[in-house]
Amino acid sequence: MESHNIEKLLEDYFEGSTTLQQEAQLRDYFTGDNVAPHLQEYESMFTAFAVASEETYDRPIVLPKQHKPRYRFMASAAAAVIVGLVIWTQGTQVDNRISTNYENEEVAILKTKQALGMMSQMINSSTTQLDVVEEFDKASSTLFK
């Protein structure tokens, strides 16, 4: 009956569901003299575990000193100051080239049409260059099928 109990404990042990008491029971069984013949293959494993659990390390463990990140804080503060200065100077500068105040509505409409026309020309010229990419895509898709 004890062999059946040990086999059940072995199954639980290899599944990782045993308690420390059950593992101690297995270790005692396999380091003893009454190991069943069909379970002797596990005897060397548990005796090695018993020997390894008694090993000790006598040298002192020296951990490296951890430095406090002083420079990291100073670099973060300097970066925040620089970003703040850039934002402040950009906010105080007024771009005199672009005037958004038109006294005449017709002039404002004409300027808007001009700006939109320029944007349209830029987009059209950039999309004509995409035709080459489309032709390359077609050629490469026929080659790599």
Secondary structure, DSSP 8 states (H G I E B T S, - for coil): -HHHHHHHHHHHHHHT---HHHHHHHHHHHHSS---GGGGGGHHHHHHHHHHHT----S----------HHHHHHHHHHHHHHHHHHHHHHH---SS-----SSHHHHHHHHHHHHHHHHHHHHHHHHTHHHHHHHHHHHHHHT-
